[in-house]
Amino acid sequence: MTDATKTAMPSRDELMTRLAEVRDPEINMSIVELGLVYDIQAEENGDVLVTMTLTSPGCPLGPVIRGEAYAKLKEFPQVKDVDVQIVWNPPWDPRTMASEDVRMALGIW
């Protein structure tokens, strides 16, 4: 393995795949499939910025979800720090932001 291979940051797709392992504990569905992750940016220095929302501003499990997202991304040895920012704009709308599978599971046609 070359030094470049060891230090290369994971791709956006790899980061999103790892975040897909985080589930909203109340709905028991992936935060990625729910459409809660709005953006993810990785810097070459190892910093990762996640911009996401929750299903509602009063979600009591927000700190749990945020912590799990942080922990999942820190599993990559190249990731030095993760900043998970919770935003409320745009408001989460499962009719337009969730995957088709999630909409069907939630009964949203």
URCORZI-V538181 format. One line per field, one symbol per residue. burial: + if it has 24 or more other C-alpha atoms within 12 Angstrom, else -. A space follows every 10 residues. Layout:
BEGIN
burial: ???
END
This chain:
BEGIN
burial: --------++ ----++-+++ ++++----++ ++++++++++ ++----++++ +++++----- -+--++-+++ ++++-+-++- ++++++---- -+-+--+++- -+-------
END
